[in-house]
Amino acid sequence: MEQRYALGPNEVKKFSTEELRKNFLMESLFVEGQIQFVYTHYDRMMIGGVNPGSATVKLETYPELRSEYFLERREIGIINVGGEGKVEADGTYFGVSKMDCLYLGKGTKNLRFSSVD
């Protein structure tokens, strides 16, 4: 998980295009067979991507979160921007088509992503 820290408006005013891209652009969110997250300290928001490919990918916690499981103290909104997929949340399966949204509340322990095809 990549972490990004908040910057002040006076700092950002002086950034070159390269510095703006380095601090705000998230290019590698969809790596086949992996879950990628960027933890930004702007409102402690996490932005992630998963491309399960032919595998089923489980969402694990990260040491920086200091939690037993990822959704122990947070909730998640999932938006499918790819093909047909499935999300398994604590043994319940949800089919997600392109542009479908799924909300899972705090306390969901086991979360897995897979592609239908």
PyMOL commands that set and color helices and strands:
alter all, ss='L'
color gray80, all
select helices_A, chain A and resi 9-13+17-24+63-65
alter helices_A, ss='H'
color red, helices_A
select strands_A, chain A and resi 2-4+34-40+45-51+57-58+76-79+85-89+92-96+101-104+111-115
alter strands_A, ss='S'
color yellow, strands_A
deselect
rebuild
show_as cartoon
